Amino acid sequence: MSTLHMDLALTVIPRDLHFRPAEEAARRALALFKELFPYAADHQAKAFDAVHFINPELFASRAICPTCGAATSRYGEPGDAQRQWFADIDRLTLDAPVEAMRTVPPACGHEVPFTELTFDWPGGCACFALVAVYTFWDEEVMVEDRPLEEQLEALGAALGTPVRAVRSYFALLPADRRLFEGLMSADEAARVAAADALDALEHGHFEDHSLAATFPEDHADRLLAAFHASGERRVKSWILYALSHNKKHTPAVVAAVAAQIDPAGDLLEPCLYMIHRDSKSYAHMTPAVIALRNHAERNVRWRCAMALAHVPLDQPGVLDALHALMLDADAGTRLQAVLALHHVRALRKLDQASRPVLEQVVAMDPSSAAARHASELLAGA
């Protein structure tokens, strides 16, 4: 059984935001850091040329104004001014020095130094950081009410200055965030370079390192602007992949997808994946999806089956399309179509018209996964 992968970090920073340790003290502290937190996937010592923000990201739900105490909230509907402020902070502080940065929290409208904000789940500003990267939830380390007093005292002694802990939970790995920032650039060369770098990531990268819905929801307008501006398929495809993670696709996103559903189009695969991710928003496009059931490209056909997996069987043409896909020459397409039928059938009895088709699926390749699932459907009918 696979373990859920998380992108978490415990970061220890000096309470003095300008403090930088001597080289020997940094080495000593890093060695001790590894001993104190041995179960992290990686341990790093980072020194910055200027003060940087150590961001708790998804752990922080509110930022408190130092002038009036008003709390700006991360949570709200996409487009909400307070939520967008948080998204902008995540973006603007990623690689930038923050000591001179001023900001206007929308909860109160006061212009304040960024370094004087208080985050309800502590963040911090520093020139030096010890970072432990975690890929799983460690109750002893990542829970805020565990103060880690002994460990922090020992690390402070090793560095020669008091320290504090920042716990971070990332909606997107910082390295991946940089690539998506490039994808949203106004410069086509930068967009293409970002798409090429995303293509080069190890297969399954975003299964291990999630792209949480908050990121594409908060940047939907920028992603769409880059989608319409770019003439490169690989750029458009990655933008659609990002947008597919939205919890609900906006009318503007739906319109962009609808414009690409053409049998001769070169973005059918990502568009069908979009439809699969939010079938209700694309319900009006069911006839266009059905029309792709005999497409020459097998990658289009099996994604067509996926896209139909959430469409009620009583809609015209859906059952016939699934039957055709269940008898496809491609084994993967057959499997997706059988799984789609299993999903949309839900609690209703198996349609008698499906029985002979399922029997043909079994006969085509009795040892295949499609045949196994078809047999299960027949047995439970």
URURRA-V913182 format. One record per backbone hydrogen bond with DSSP energy under -0.5 kcal/mol. CO is the residue of the C=O (numbers start at 1). NH is the residue of the N-H. E is the energy in kcal/mol with one decimal. If there is no record, write none. Layout:
<<CO,NH,E> <CO,NH,E>>
//
This chain:
<<6,8,-0.8> <7,170,-2.3> <8,134,-2.6> <9,11,-0.6> <9,168,-2.9> <10,132,-3.0> <11,13,-0.5> <11,166,-3.0> <12,130,-2.5> <13,164,-2.6> <15,17,-0.8> <16,19,-1.9> <22,26,-2.4> <23,27,-2.1> <24,28,-2.4> <25,29,-2.5> <26,30,-2.2> <27,31,-2.2> <28,32,-2.1> <29,33,-2.6> <30,34,-2.1> <31,35,-1.4> <32,36,-2.5> <33,37,-1.9> <35,38,-0.6> <37,40,-1.1> <42,133,-2.4> <44,131,-2.9> <46,129,-2.5> <51,98,-2.5> <51,99,-0.5> <52,126,-2.5> <53,55,-0.9> <54,124,-1.5> <56,59,-2.0> <56,169,-1.7> <57,60,-1.6> <59,61,-0.5> <61,74,-3.0> <61,75,-0.5> <62,120,-2.3> <63,72,-2.7> <64,118,-1.6> <65,69,-1.7> <70,65,-2.6> <70,72,-0.5> <71,73,-0.5> <72,63,-2.1> <77,80,-2.4> <80,84,-2.7> <81,85,-1.8> <82,86,-1.7> <83,87,-2.0> <84,88,-2.5> <85,89,-2.4> <86,90,-2.6> <87,91,-1.7> <88,92,-3.4> <89,93,-2.0> <91,94,-1.1> <98,101,-1.1> <101,114,-2.7> <103,105,-0.5> <103,112,-2.8> <105,108,-1.5> <105,109,-2.9> <110,105,-0.7> <110,112,-0.6> <112,103,-2.7> <113,116,-1.5> <114,117,-1.8> <118,64,-3.9> <120,122,-0.7> <122,167,-0.5> <124,54,-4.1> <126,52,-3.0> <127,48,-3.3> <128,14,-0.6> <129,46,-3.3> <129,131,-0.5> <130,12,-2.8> <131,44,-2.4> <131,133,-0.6> <132,10,-2.5> <133,41,-2.8> <133,42,-1.1> <134,8,-2.4> <135,6,-1.9> <136,138,-0.6> <137,139,-0.7> <138,141,-1.6> <138,142,-3.0> <139,143,-0.8> <143,146,-1.7> <145,147,-0.8> <148,152,-2.6> <149,153,-2.4> <150,154,-2.2> <151,155,-2.4> <152,156,-2.5> <153,157,-2.0> <154,158,-1.9> <155,159,-2.2> <156,160,-2.4> <156,161,-1.8> <162,15,-2.5> <164,13,-2.4> <166,11,-3.1> <168,9,-2.0> <169,58,-2.2> <171,212,-2.6> <173,177,-2.9> <174,178,-1.9> <175,179,-1.2> <176,180,-2.3> <177,181,-2.2> <178,182,-2.0> <179,183,-2.0> <180,184,-1.3> <182,185,-1.5> <186,188,-0.5> <187,191,-2.0> <188,192,-2.7> <189,193,-2.4> <190,194,-2.1> <191,195,-2.4> <192,196,-2.6> <193,197,-2.1> <194,198,-2.3> <195,199,-2.5> <196,200,-1.4> <198,201,-1.1> <202,205,-1.9> <204,207,-1.4> <204,208,-1.5> <205,209,-2.6> <208,210,-0.6> <210,212,-0.7> <212,215,-1.4> <212,216,-0.7> <213,217,-2.1> <214,218,-2.2> <215,219,-1.2> <217,220,-0.8> <219,223,-2.8> <220,224,-2.7> <221,225,-2.3> <222,226,-2.1> <223,227,-2.2> <224,228,-2.5> <225,229,-1.6> <226,230,-2.0> <232,236,-2.3> <233,237,-2.9> <234,238,-1.7> <235,239,-2.1> <236,240,-2.4> <237,241,-2.1> <238,242,-2.3> <239,243,-2.6> <240,244,-1.9> <242,245,-1.6> <243,246,-1.8> <250,254,-2.7> <251,255,-2.5> <252,256,-1.7> <253,257,-2.2> <254,258,-2.9> <255,259,-1.8> <257,260,-1.9> <257,261,-0.7> <258,261,-0.8> <260,262,-2.0> <262,265,-3.0> <267,271,-2.0> <268,272,-2.8> <269,273,-1.8> <270,274,-2.1> <271,275,-2.1> <272,276,-2.3> <273,277,-1.9> <274,278,-1.4> <276,279,-0.5> <278,281,-0.7> <278,282,-0.8> <279,282,-0.7> <280,283,-1.2> <282,285,-2.4> <283,286,-1.5> <285,289,-1.9> <286,290,-2.8> <287,291,-1.8> <289,292,-1.9> <290,293,-1.9> <292,295,-1.8> <297,300,-0.6> <297,301,-1.8> <298,302,-2.5> <299,303,-1.0> <300,304,-1.9> <301,305,-1.9> <302,306,-1.8> <303,307,-2.5> <304,308,-1.3> <306,309,-1.4> <307,310,-0.5> <308,311,-1.4> <312,315,-1.6> <313,319,-0.6> <315,318,-1.8> <317,321,-2.1> <318,322,-2.4> <319,323,-2.5> <320,324,-2.2> <321,325,-2.3> <322,326,-2.3> <323,327,-0.9> <324,327,-0.6> <325,328,-1.4> <330,334,-2.1> <331,335,-2.3> <332,336,-2.3> <333,337,-2.3> <334,338,-2.5> <335,339,-2.7> <336,340,-2.2> <337,341,-2.4> <338,342,-2.4> <339,343,-2.2> <340,344,-2.7> <341,345,-2.0> <342,346,-0.9> <345,348,-1.9> <351,354,-2.1> <351,355,-0.7> <352,355,-0.6> <352,356,-0.7> <353,357,-0.6> <354,358,-2.8> <355,359,-2.4> <356,360,-1.8> <357,361,-2.0> <358,362,-2.1> <359,363,-2.1> <360,364,-2.3> <361,365,-1.2> <365,368,-2.2> <368,372,-1.9> <369,373,-2.4> <370,374,-2.4> <371,375,-2.5> <372,376,-1.9> <373,377,-2.1> <374,378,-2.3> <375,379,-2.6> <376,380,-1.8> <377,381,-0.6> <378,381,-0.7>>
//
